[in-house]
Amino acid sequence: MEEPRKRARPGRAPAPAGRTARPRQAEVARLAGVSQATVSLVLADKRQGPAISEETRQKVLEAARSLGYVPDPAARRLAAARNNLLGVFSFTATFPTDVQHSYYPFLVGVEREAAERGYDLVLFTGSSTGGAGAAGPDALNRVRLADGCLFLGRHAPAQELRRLVADGFPVVHLGRRDEPEGLHWVGADYVSAAREVVDHLAALGHRRMVLIREDDEAPASTDREQGFLEGLEAAGPAGGPGGAVFRSADPERDLTPERLRSWLADGVTAFVAEETDTGAAWRALRRAVAEAGIDCPREASLALLGSPPADLADGPEPTGFDIPRTRLGAAAVRMLAALVAGEEATEPLVACTFRPGVTSGPPPAIADR
């Protein structure tokens, strides 16, 4: 969860040297110590919706005066032209409507909640004209056709999201993001879920485990790693060659049968892989285990922090957890609808469901007693 931000006192602050851009509502919000939604309501002089105290109203107005904030008339016209459309932007080549796509359950929750709230959806993909791969500062401008937009994807363009947030356009990212500041997001509690999986392995007797993950800084991956390491620390001595975490930009190439055998020889008894959009870590682990002729779970236990890709779902059910994708999609719509209405928007992290599976058992030293 994010740390609560300290509230700043409104006051007169000199403009940065050489500044030419007009102040934005996000800056007014930071100076006044309130949310951007509150600033929008005060500056638009909207009396309906959530009650705003006179003290807060004056803080916002004083902060706006001190920064020299002048409302953008074009933005004001856009804000008034609500059309009951919510955008959904997927950073994929085609929109994920295949029921086997990992994003599809998210969209089920999005559609159901949007329909219940009286919104229609407009769908965007990263490969369409002017999409996420387009150059220039206005690559995502077309999402402004909607009243607000949900974004799905591990690697969304932070600069373009930052521009939307700074302009006060309602944006929600489906999945935790550390930046840009002020971006709203909904997410699953991957830290607790990963820790629960490690706790399960530790209860079986495992003390030496390796996490296999892709080499990036996506928050969903770092959260899983944090939970994995917390579980290892609670279980007792752990680690292995190169540490307890194996990161690779290309797991299919780097996770070899020889490497697995080397880890087993050094006392590792369990391998844990993260789930990603590609499923690369789990695919690589399954392939390496098969090629090494490792008997699972007699010789080594396997676990997956998430669900297997659809094309591998017919294999043995892996120990791990299931992500509540449909509930997350609905939560994202609730948050976006609140932002569009100019209300405060918060959603708790959604808990994942532990899955015992059949790929884990006691380590060999215990099983052979």
C-alpha positions as CSV (number, residue, x, y, z in Angstrom):
1,M,0.0,0.0,0.0
2,E,1.2,3.6,-0.6
3,E,2.5,5.5,2.3
4,P,0.1,8.4,3.3
5,R,1.4,11.7,1.8
6,K,2.1,14.6,4.2
7,R,-0.3,17.4,3.7
8,A,1.3,20.7,2.6
9,R,0.2,24.0,3.8
10,P,-1.0,26.4,1.1
11,G,1.3,29.4,0.8
12,R,2.7,31.7,-1.8
13,A,5.6,29.9,-3.6
14,P,7.7,31.6,-6.3
15,A,7.5,30.0,-9.7
16,P,10.5,28.0,-10.8
17,A,13.1,30.0,-12.7
18,G,12.5,30.0,-16.4
19,R,9.1,28.4,-16.1
20,T,6.7,29.0,-19.0
21,A,4.1,26.2,-18.7
22,R,0.8,27.1,-17.0
23,P,0.4,25.6,-13.5
24,R,-1.7,22.4,-13.5
25,Q,-4.4,21.2,-11.1
26,A,-2.0,18.5,-9.8
27,E,0.4,21.3,-8.6
28,V,-2.5,23.1,-6.9
29,A,-3.5,19.8,-5.2
30,R,0.0,19.2,-3.9
31,L,0.3,22.7,-2.5
32,A,-3.1,22.7,-0.9
33,G,-2.6,19.1,0.5
34,V,-5.8,17.8,-1.1
35,S,-6.7,15.4,-3.9
36,Q,-6.8,16.5,-7.5
37,A,-10.5,15.6,-7.5
38,T,-11.1,18.1,-4.7
39,V,-9.3,20.8,-6.6
40,S,-11.4,20.1,-9.7
41,L,-14.6,20.5,-7.7
42,V,-13.6,23.7,-6.0
43,L,-12.2,25.4,-9.1
44,A,-15.3,24.4,-11.1
45,D,-17.5,25.7,-8.1
46,K,-19.4,22.4,-8.1
47,R,-21.6,22.3,-5.0
48,Q,-23.1,18.9,-5.7
49,G,-21.4,15.6,-4.8
50,P,-19.2,15.2,-1.7
51,A,-19.3,18.0,0.8
52,I,-16.2,20.2,0.9
53,S,-15.5,22.3,4.0
54,E,-15.1,26.0,3.6
55,E,-11.6,25.7,5.1
56,T,-10.6,23.2,2.4
57,R,-12.2,25.4,-0.3
58,Q,-10.1,28.4,0.9
59,K,-6.9,26.3,0.9
60,V,-7.5,25.3,-2.7
61,L,-8.3,28.8,-3.8
62,E,-5.3,30.3,-2.0
63,A,-3.0,27.6,-3.5
64,A,-4.4,28.4,-7.0
65,R,-3.8,32.1,-6.5
66,S,-0.3,31.6,-5.3
67,L,0.6,29.5,-8.3
68,G,-1.1,31.8,-10.8
69,Y,-3.4,29.0,-11.9
70,V,-5.8,29.9,-14.7
71,P,-8.4,27.3,-15.8
72,D,-7.9,25.9,-19.3
73,P,-11.1,26.8,-21.2
74,A,-10.8,23.8,-23.5
75,A,-10.3,21.4,-20.6
76,R,-13.3,23.0,-18.9
77,R,-15.5,22.4,-22.0
78,L,-14.3,18.8,-22.2
79,A,-15.0,18.2,-18.5
80,A,-18.6,19.4,-18.9
81,A,-19.2,17.2,-21.9
82,R,-19.8,13.9,-20.2
83,N,-21.1,11.2,-22.5
84,N,-21.3,8.1,-20.2
85,L,-18.3,6.4,-22.0
86,L,-15.5,4.7,-20.2
87,G,-12.3,3.8,-22.2
88,V,-10.4,0.6,-21.8
89,F,-6.8,0.7,-23.2
90,S,-4.9,-2.5,-23.6
91,F,-1.2,-2.5,-24.4
92,T,-1.5,-5.5,-26.7
93,A,-1.4,-6.0,-30.4
94,T,-5.1,-6.9,-30.6
95,F,-7.8,-6.4,-28.0
96,P,-7.9,-9.5,-25.7
97,T,-11.4,-10.8,-26.3
98,D,-10.3,-14.5,-26.6
99,V,-11.6,-16.2,-23.5
100,Q,-8.2,-17.9,-23.1
101,H,-6.4,-14.6,-22.9
102,S,-5.2,-13.8,-19.4
103,Y,-6.8,-10.3,-19.6
104,Y,-10.2,-11.6,-20.6
105,P,-11.5,-12.2,-17.0
106,F,-10.5,-8.6,-16.2
107,L,-12.8,-7.4,-19.1
108,V,-15.7,-9.5,-17.8
109,G,-15.6,-7.6,-14.5
110,V,-15.2,-4.3,-16.3
111,E,-18.1,-4.9,-18.6
112,R,-20.5,-6.1,-15.9
113,E,-19.7,-3.2,-13.5
114,A,-19.8,-0.6,-16.3
115,A,-23.2,-1.9,-17.5
116,E,-24.5,-1.8,-13.9
117,R,-23.5,1.8,-13.6
118,G,-24.9,2.9,-16.9
119,Y,-21.7,3.3,-18.9
120,D,-20.8,2.1,-22.3
121,L,-17.2,1.1,-23.2
122,V,-14.9,2.2,-25.9
123,L,-11.9,-0.1,-26.5
124,F,-8.4,0.9,-27.5
125,T,-5.3,-1.2,-28.2
126,G,-1.6,-0.2,-28.2
127,S,-1.1,-1.2,-31.9
128,S,-3.9,1.0,-33.4
129,T,-3.1,4.2,-35.1
130,G,-1.8,6.7,-32.6
131,G,-1.5,4.0,-30.0
132,A,1.0,3.4,-27.3
133,G,3.8,2.8,-29.8
134,A,3.2,6.1,-31.6
135,A,5.8,8.8,-31.2
136,G,5.1,12.3,-29.8
137,P,3.6,13.8,-26.6
138,D,0.0,13.1,-27.7
139,A,0.2,9.4,-28.3
140,L,-2.7,8.6,-25.9
141,N,-4.8,11.7,-26.6
142,R,-7.6,9.7,-28.3
143,V,-8.6,8.2,-25.0
144,R,-10.1,11.6,-24.2
145,L,-13.0,10.6,-26.3
146,A,-14.2,8.9,-23.2
147,D,-15.0,10.4,-19.8
148,G,-12.1,8.4,-18.3
149,C,-10.0,5.5,-19.1
150,L,-8.7,2.2,-17.6
151,F,-5.3,0.9,-18.7
152,L,-4.2,-2.7,-18.7
153,G,-0.6,-3.8,-19.2
154,R,2.6,-4.3,-17.3
155,H,4.6,-1.7,-19.3
156,A,2.4,1.3,-19.9
157,P,4.2,4.5,-21.1
158,A,4.7,6.5,-17.9
159,Q,5.3,9.8,-19.7
160,E,1.9,9.7,-21.4
161,L,0.1,8.6,-18.3
162,R,1.8,11.4,-16.4
163,R,0.4,13.9,-18.9
164,L,-3.1,12.6,-18.6
165,V,-2.9,12.7,-14.8
166,A,-1.5,16.2,-14.8
167,D,-4.3,17.4,-17.0
168,G,-6.9,16.0,-14.5
169,F,-8.2,13.4,-16.9
170,P,-9.7,10.5,-14.9
171,V,-7.3,7.5,-15.3
172,V,-7.1,4.2,-13.5
173,H,-4.4,1.6,-14.0
174,L,-5.4,-2.0,-13.5
175,G,-2.5,-3.2,-11.5
176,R,-0.2,-1.5,-9.1
177,R,2.1,1.2,-10.4
178,D,4.6,3.4,-8.6
179,E,4.5,6.2,-11.1
180,P,3.4,8.7,-12.1
181,E,2.5,10.4,-8.9
182,G,-1.2,10.8,-8.5
183,L,-2.2,7.9,-10.8
184,H,-5.0,5.8,-9.3
185,W,-4.7,2.0,-9.5
186,V,-6.3,-1.1,-8.3
187,G,-4.3,-4.3,-7.6
188,A,-4.1,-7.7,-6.1
189,D,-2.2,-8.4,-2.9
190,Y,0.6,-10.3,-4.5
191,V,2.9,-9.9,-1.5
192,S,0.6,-11.8,0.9
193,A,-0.3,-14.4,-1.8
194,A,3.4,-15.1,-2.6
195,R,4.2,-15.3,1.1
196,E,1.4,-17.8,1.6
197,V,2.8,-20.1,-1.2
198,V,6.3,-20.0,0.4
199,D,4.7,-20.7,3.8
200,H,3.0,-23.8,2.3
201,L,6.3,-25.1,0.9
202,A,8.1,-24.4,4.2
203,A,5.4,-26.3,6.1
204,L,6.2,-29.3,3.9
205,G,9.8,-29.0,5.0
206,H,11.5,-26.9,2.2
207,R,14.1,-24.4,3.2
208,R,16.1,-23.9,0.0
209,M,14.0,-22.4,-2.8
210,V,14.7,-20.4,-5.9
211,L,12.3,-17.8,-7.5
212,I,12.5,-17.7,-11.3
213,R,11.3,-14.3,-12.7
214,E,11.7,-12.1,-15.7
215,D,14.3,-9.3,-15.5
216,D,12.2,-6.2,-15.3
217,E,10.9,-3.8,-12.6
218,A,7.1,-4.3,-13.2
219,P,5.4,-3.8,-9.8
220,A,3.5,-7.1,-10.1
221,S,6.9,-8.8,-10.3
222,T,8.6,-6.9,-7.5
223,D,5.5,-7.5,-5.2
224,R,5.8,-11.3,-5.8
225,E,9.5,-11.2,-5.1
226,Q,8.9,-9.3,-1.9
227,G,6.4,-11.9,-0.7
228,F,8.7,-14.7,-1.7
229,L,11.7,-13.3,0.2
230,E,9.5,-12.5,3.3
231,G,8.3,-16.1,3.3
232,L,11.9,-17.4,3.0
233,E,13.0,-15.2,5.9
234,A,10.2,-16.5,8.1
235,A,11.0,-20.1,7.1
236,G,14.7,-19.9,8.2
237,P,18.0,-20.2,6.3
238,A,17.6,-20.0,2.6
239,G,19.4,-19.1,-0.6
240,G,21.5,-20.8,-3.2
241,P,23.9,-20.1,-6.0
242,G,23.5,-16.5,-7.0
243,G,20.9,-16.0,-4.3
244,A,17.3,-17.1,-3.9
245,V,16.1,-15.1,-6.9
246,F,17.0,-16.0,-10.5
247,R,16.2,-13.1,-12.9
248,S,16.4,-13.4,-16.7
249,A,15.4,-11.4,-19.7
250,D,15.0,-14.7,-21.6
251,P,14.2,-17.6,-19.2
252,E,13.7,-20.0,-22.1
253,R,17.3,-19.5,-23.0
254,D,18.9,-19.1,-19.6
255,L,17.1,-21.7,-17.4
256,T,18.8,-24.8,-18.5
257,P,18.5,-28.4,-17.3
258,E,22.1,-28.2,-16.2
259,R,21.4,-25.2,-14.0
260,L,18.4,-27.0,-12.3
261,R,20.6,-30.0,-11.6
262,S,23.3,-27.8,-10.1
263,W,20.8,-26.2,-7.8
264,L,19.5,-29.5,-6.7
265,A,23.0,-30.7,-6.0
266,D,23.5,-27.6,-3.8
267,G,20.4,-28.4,-1.7
268,V,17.6,-26.5,-3.4
269,T,14.4,-28.5,-3.2
270,A,11.7,-26.2,-4.5
271,F,11.4,-23.9,-7.6
272,V,8.9,-21.0,-7.7
273,A,8.0,-19.1,-10.9
274,E,6.1,-15.9,-11.4
275,E,3.1,-15.5,-13.7
276,T,3.4,-12.8,-16.4
277,D,1.6,-11.9,-19.6
278,T,3.8,-14.2,-21.6
279,G,4.1,-17.0,-19.0
280,A,7.9,-17.2,-19.9
281,A,9.2,-18.1,-16.4
282,W,6.7,-21.0,-15.9
283,R,7.2,-22.3,-19.5
284,A,11.0,-22.3,-19.0
285,L,10.7,-24.0,-15.7
286,R,8.4,-26.7,-17.0
287,R,10.6,-27.3,-20.0
288,A,13.9,-27.5,-18.0
289,V,12.3,-29.9,-15.4
290,A,11.2,-32.2,-18.2
291,E,14.5,-32.1,-20.1
292,A,16.4,-32.7,-16.9
293,G,14.2,-35.7,-16.1
294,I,13.4,-34.4,-12.6
295,D,10.5,-36.2,-11.0
296,C,8.1,-33.6,-9.6
297,P,7.3,-33.5,-6.7
298,R,9.4,-36.4,-5.5
299,E,12.8,-34.9,-6.5
300,A,11.7,-31.2,-6.5
301,S,8.6,-29.2,-5.8
302,L,7.2,-26.6,-8.2
303,A,5.0,-23.6,-7.5
304,L,3.5,-20.8,-9.7
305,L,2.7,-17.3,-8.4
306,G,-0.4,-17.0,-10.4
307,S,-2.2,-19.2,-12.9
308,P,-0.7,-21.1,-15.9
309,P,-1.2,-19.8,-19.4
310,A,-4.2,-21.3,-21.2
311,D,-2.1,-23.5,-23.5
312,L,-0.5,-25.1,-20.4
313,A,-3.7,-25.4,-18.3
314,D,-4.1,-29.1,-19.2
315,G,-1.0,-30.1,-17.3
316,P,-0.8,-31.0,-13.6
317,E,-2.4,-28.2,-11.5
318,P,0.5,-26.2,-10.0
319,T,0.7,-25.2,-6.4
320,G,0.2,-21.4,-6.2
321,F,-2.6,-18.9,-6.2
322,D,-5.4,-17.6,-8.5
323,I,-5.7,-13.9,-9.3
324,P,-9.2,-12.5,-8.8
325,R,-9.2,-10.9,-12.2
326,T,-13.0,-10.4,-12.6
327,R,-13.2,-8.7,-9.2
328,L,-10.2,-6.5,-10.0
329,G,-11.9,-5.4,-13.3
330,A,-15.1,-4.4,-11.4
331,A,-13.1,-2.5,-8.7
332,A,-11.3,-0.6,-11.4
333,V,-14.6,0.6,-12.9
334,R,-15.9,1.6,-9.5
335,M,-12.8,3.7,-8.9
336,L,-12.9,5.3,-12.4
337,A,-16.6,6.1,-12.1
338,A,-15.9,7.9,-8.8
339,L,-13.1,9.9,-10.4
340,V,-15.3,10.9,-13.3
341,A,-17.9,12.1,-10.8
342,G,-15.3,14.1,-9.0
343,E,-15.4,12.0,-5.9
344,E,-12.6,10.6,-3.7
345,A,-11.7,7.1,-5.0
346,T,-10.1,4.3,-3.0
347,E,-10.2,0.5,-3.4
348,P,-8.5,-2.0,-1.1
349,L,-6.0,-4.5,-2.5
350,V,-7.9,-7.6,-3.5
351,A,-6.8,-10.9,-1.9
352,C,-5.7,-13.8,-4.1
353,T,-6.9,-17.4,-3.5
354,F,-4.3,-20.0,-2.5
355,R,-4.3,-23.1,-4.7
356,P,-2.8,-26.3,-3.2
357,G,-2.2,-28.0,-6.5
358,V,-0.3,-31.3,-7.0
359,T,3.2,-30.1,-7.9
360,S,4.5,-29.8,-4.3
361,G,5.3,-32.3,-1.7
362,P,7.9,-32.9,1.1
363,P,11.6,-32.5,0.0
364,P,13.4,-35.8,-0.7
365,A,15.2,-35.9,2.6
366,I,11.8,-36.0,4.4
367,A,9.9,-38.0,1.8
368,D,12.4,-40.8,1.9
369,R,12.3,-41.3,5.6
